[in-house]
Structures are given as C-alpha cells and as structure tokens.
Amino acid sequence: MNTTEGIFSTKNAPDLHQKIPLTIRLEKWLLEKLETAAEQKTKNEYITDILIAHLDAPQQHQERTTSAPTTAPPEILKELELKDEIIKVLEGRVKDLQFQNGFLIQDHTRISGQLDRLLMPAPEEIIKKNWWQFWK
C-alpha cells in the first residue's frame, strides 16, 4: 500500500495542515468522559490535542532519558562494586571446580582401566575355559 491509498490518503491533501475528516465509533461512557474532560474546548480541538500529546510523548520521553545524565547514589555504587567482586570470586571458584572435575574424571577412567585388568581371569583360565564360562 503506497501513500496515496488507504484511510489516511494524502492523494487529495497536498497541505500537511489541512484537516481531513476522521470518523470513529466510541462507547457511550468514553464519549461522555471526553465531553466532560474537554471543558471549554470543542470535542474536535480536545481530541486533536490528545492525539498530538500522545504521539509526541514517546519522542519527548526518549529525549529526556537520553539527555539527562543519571548519577547513582554512593550506597548503590558500593553495593555494585561489592557484587562485582563477589561475581569475580565465584567465577574463580567455578573454574577451580571445573578443573577438579576434569581431574577426577581422568582419575576415574584410569582406575577403571586398572580394575578391569585386575579382574580379568588369568591366561591359564582363558585357555582352559571358553570365553563365556569365565565367571562360573
């Protein structure tokens, strides 16, 4: 859909400040709320102001958040430093445990191999019995 089609057609509106009719259906309670909130303005002016304020609000909010430098209180900065130190200590502990885990796995593999060799029957038994009768 290009800019010359659809509900917000600019095909017949070369001037950006020209007013184009917009029809909406509102529930009765919302219409009454708009009429009471509009006070001295017409409904058209009030709704236009609301739309402009709502559409400009995200841009203004973004400008406020990007332009205002944030400074944290010293208590929060100390707590943040403490948490960073705790994280470094825990990361070191995790590396140590991973090293120990690797060492234990290697040691287990070595001992299992030795145990298998020790549990093997003697060469005489292998020759005497068939391979399926080792444990009888």
C-alpha positions in Angstrom: 0.0 0.0 0.0 1.6 3.3 -1.0 0.9 6.7 0.5 -1.8 7.5 -2.0 -4.1 4.7 -0.8 -5.9 3.8 2.4 -7.7 5.6 5.3 -5.0 8.3 5.6 -4.8 9.1 2.0 -2.7 12.1 1.0 -3.7 12.0 -2.6 -6.1 14.9 -2.2 -4.3 16.6 0.7 -1.1 18.4 -0.5 -1.0 20.7 2.6 0.0 18.9 5.8 -2.0 21.3 8.0 -5.2 20.8 6.0 -7.8 19.0 8.2 -9.1 15.7 6.9 -12.3 14.2 8.5 -11.8 11.1 10.7 -14.8 9.1 11.8 -14.6 6.8 14.8 -17.2 5.0 16.9 -16.8 5.3 20.7 -18.7 3.7 23.5 -21.1 6.0 25.3 -19.2 6.2 28.6 -16.0 7.2 26.7 -17.8 9.9 24.8 -19.3 11.3 28.0 -15.9 11.2 29.6 -14.4 13.1 26.6 -17.1 15.7 26.8 -16.6 16.4 30.5 -12.9 16.5 30.2 -12.9 18.9 27.2 -14.5 21.6 29.4 -14.3 24.8 27.3 -12.8 23.3 24.1 -14.7 21.7 21.4 -14.5 17.9 21.1 -12.5 18.3 17.9 -9.9 20.5 19.5 -9.7 18.4 22.6 -9.2 15.1 20.7 -6.7 16.7 18.4 -4.7 17.9 21.5 -4.8 14.5 23.0 -3.6 12.8 19.8 -0.7 15.3 19.4 0.3 15.0 23.0 0.2 11.2 22.8 2.1 11.0 19.6 4.8 13.4 20.8 5.1 11.8 24.2 7.4 8.9 23.3 9.8 11.3 21.5 9.9 13.7 24.4 10.4 10.8 26.8 13.3 9.5 24.7 14.9 13.0 24.7 14.6 13.3 28.4 16.1 9.9 29.1 19.0 10.3 26.7 19.9 13.9 27.6 19.7 13.6 31.3 22.8 12.0 32.8 22.0 9.6 35.6 24.1 9.5 38.8 23.6 6.8 41.2 23.9 7.3 45.0 27.2 6.2 46.6 25.5 3.4 48.5 24.3 1.8 45.3 27.8 2.2 43.7 29.4 0.5 46.7 26.9 -2.3 46.5 27.5 -2.7 42.8 31.3 -2.9 43.4 30.7 -5.5 46.1 28.5 -7.6 43.8 31.2 -7.3 41.1 33.8 -8.6 43.5 31.5 -11.5 44.6 31.0 -12.4 40.9 34.8 -12.5 40.3 35.3 -14.7 43.3 32.5 -17.1 42.2 33.8 -17.2 38.6 37.2 -18.2 40.0 35.6 -20.9 42.2 33.7 -22.2 39.2 36.9 -22.5 37.2 38.6 -24.3 40.1 35.7 -26.8 40.4 35.8 -27.4 36.6 39.5 -28.2 36.8 38.9 -30.6 39.8 36.0 -32.2 37.9 38.2 -32.8 34.9 41.0 -34.3 37.1 38.5 -36.6 38.9 37.1 -37.8 35.6 40.6 -38.6 34.3 41.5 -40.4 37.5 38.3 -42.4 37.5 39.0 -43.5 33.9 42.5 -44.6 34.8 41.4 -46.5 37.9 38.5 -48.2 36.0 41.0 -49.4 33.4 43.3 -50.8 36.1 40.3 -52.5 37.8 39.3 -54.2 34.5 42.8 -55.6 34.0 42.9 -56.9 37.6 39.5 -58.6 37.3 40.4 -60.3 34.1 41.0 -64.1 34.5 44.5 -65.4 34.4 45.8 -66.6 31.0 45.6 -70.2 32.1 41.8 -69.8 32.9 41.3 -68.3 29.5 42.8 -71.2 27.7 41.1 -73.8 30.0 37.6 -72.4 29.7 35.7 -71.0 26.8 35.2 -67.2 27.0 31.5 -67.5 28.1 32.4 -69.6 31.2 34.9 -67.2 32.8 32.7 -66.4 35.8 31.5 -69.9 36.7 
